[in-house]
Amino acid sequence: CIDALAKNLDRETALVDEKALRADLEKLGLFKDKRTMPFIMMMKGKIKANGPSALERALTFDEMDVLQKAAGYLRRTLNYERVEIESLAAGMDKAQQQLAQELKDGTHDPSGYNLAIIETSQPGSPAFVVYNPPS
């Protein structure tokens, strides 16, 4: 989606060629996906607020490094027993392993990894989950 949006964005006016974008999304098979248009609208809002740089996927800092350095502060401030910070790839792997195990066993662990939440993560806007384990 981001590549199609970038391709059809006039960087000087920050306007998107809607017809060409739709054609590109249809070619990619993404136009009928119910998540595509809300995502495109969100990204167009970011372009309006931040300009074409909103489409850049790289951050100017190491997100994992910042979060790991802040883990102690987060744990103390939020009064958590433990704070775990994982990369998107590690979270996806664990979620898929958990799902496979749940399908095999016929069980469900509500405090486990949630693939739907993990998939919403994007650079600069990480996904997070807080669990309150039973005492």
C-alpha positions as CSV (number, residue, x, y, z in Angstrom):
1,C,0.0,0.0,0.0
2,I,2.7,2.5,1.0
3,D,4.6,1.8,-2.3
4,A,1.5,2.4,-4.3
5,L,0.7,5.6,-2.4
6,A,4.3,6.9,-2.8
7,K,4.2,6.1,-6.5
8,N,1.0,8.1,-7.0
9,L,1.9,11.0,-4.7
10,D,2.9,14.4,-6.2
11,R,5.7,15.3,-3.8
12,E,5.4,19.0,-4.5
13,T,1.7,19.4,-3.9
14,A,1.4,16.4,-1.5
15,L,-1.7,15.3,-3.5
16,V,-2.5,11.7,-4.5
17,D,-3.7,10.7,-8.0
18,E,-6.7,8.8,-6.7
19,K,-7.5,7.0,-10.0
20,A,-4.0,5.8,-10.5
21,L,-3.8,4.7,-6.8
22,R,-7.0,2.7,-7.2
23,A,-5.7,1.0,-10.3
24,D,-2.4,0.1,-8.6
25,L,-4.3,-1.2,-5.5
26,E,-6.5,-3.3,-7.8
27,K,-3.5,-4.7,-9.6
28,L,-2.0,-5.7,-6.2
29,G,-5.3,-7.3,-5.1
30,L,-5.5,-4.9,-2.2
31,F,-8.4,-2.7,-3.2
32,K,-11.1,-5.1,-2.0
33,D,-9.4,-5.7,1.4
34,K,-11.5,-3.9,4.0
35,R,-8.4,-2.7,5.8
36,T,-6.9,-1.0,2.8
37,M,-8.9,2.2,2.5
38,P,-8.8,3.1,6.2
39,F,-5.1,2.6,6.1
40,I,-4.8,4.8,2.9
41,M,-7.0,7.5,4.6
42,M,-4.8,7.4,7.7
43,M,-1.6,7.7,5.6
44,K,-3.1,10.6,3.6
45,G,-3.7,12.4,6.9
46,K,-0.1,11.8,7.9
47,I,1.0,13.1,4.5
48,K,-1.1,16.2,5.0
49,A,0.4,16.8,8.5
50,N,4.0,15.8,7.8
51,G,4.5,16.0,4.1
52,P,5.8,13.2,1.8
53,S,8.3,12.2,4.6
54,A,5.3,10.5,6.2
55,L,5.8,7.6,3.8
56,E,9.4,6.9,4.9
57,R,9.4,3.7,6.8
58,A,12.8,4.0,8.4
59,L,13.2,5.8,11.7
60,T,16.0,8.1,12.6
61,F,16.7,6.1,15.8
62,D,16.8,2.5,16.9
63,E,13.4,1.9,18.3
64,M,14.4,-1.4,20.1
65,D,17.4,0.3,21.7
66,V,15.2,3.2,23.1
67,L,12.6,0.8,24.4
68,Q,15.2,-1.5,26.0
69,K,16.9,1.5,27.7
70,A,13.5,2.7,29.0
71,A,12.4,-0.8,30.2
72,G,13.6,-0.2,33.8
73,Y,11.9,3.1,34.0
74,L,8.7,1.7,32.6
75,R,8.7,-1.2,35.0
76,R,9.2,1.1,38.0
77,T,6.9,3.8,36.9
78,L,4.0,1.5,36.0
79,N,4.7,-0.8,38.9
80,Y,5.1,-3.9,36.8
81,E,6.9,-7.0,37.9
82,R,8.4,-7.5,34.5
83,V,8.6,-5.7,31.1
84,E,9.4,-7.7,28.0
85,I,10.3,-5.9,24.7
86,E,10.4,-7.9,21.5
87,S,10.9,-7.2,17.9
88,L,8.0,-7.6,15.4
89,A,9.7,-10.6,13.9
90,A,10.1,-12.4,17.3
91,G,6.5,-11.5,18.3
92,M,5.1,-12.8,15.0
93,D,7.1,-16.1,15.3
94,K,5.9,-16.7,18.9
95,A,2.3,-15.8,18.0
96,Q,2.3,-18.3,15.1
97,Q,3.9,-21.0,17.3
98,Q,1.3,-20.3,20.0
99,L,-1.5,-20.5,17.4
100,A,-0.2,-23.8,16.0
101,Q,0.0,-25.2,19.5
102,E,-3.5,-24.0,20.4
103,L,-4.9,-25.6,17.2
104,K,-3.1,-28.8,18.0
105,D,-4.2,-28.9,21.7
106,G,-7.7,-27.3,21.2
107,T,-6.8,-24.8,23.9
108,H,-6.6,-21.0,24.0
109,D,-4.3,-18.8,26.1
110,P,-5.8,-15.3,26.4
111,S,-2.7,-14.0,28.0
112,G,-0.5,-15.2,25.1
113,Y,0.5,-13.5,21.9
114,N,-2.2,-11.8,19.9
115,L,-1.5,-11.8,16.1
116,A,-4.1,-9.1,15.4
117,I,-2.3,-6.7,17.8
118,I,1.1,-7.6,16.5
119,E,0.1,-6.9,12.9
120,T,-0.9,-3.3,13.7
121,S,2.7,-2.5,14.7
122,Q,4.6,-0.2,12.4
123,P,7.7,2.0,12.7
124,G,7.1,4.9,15.0
125,S,3.9,3.4,16.2
126,P,4.7,0.1,18.1
127,A,2.0,-2.2,19.2
128,F,2.0,-3.2,22.9
129,V,0.1,-5.6,25.2
130,V,-0.2,-5.4,28.9
131,Y,-1.0,-8.5,30.9
132,N,-2.0,-8.6,34.5
133,P,-1.1,-12.1,35.6
134,P,-3.2,-13.7,38.3
135,S,-1.9,-13.4,41.9
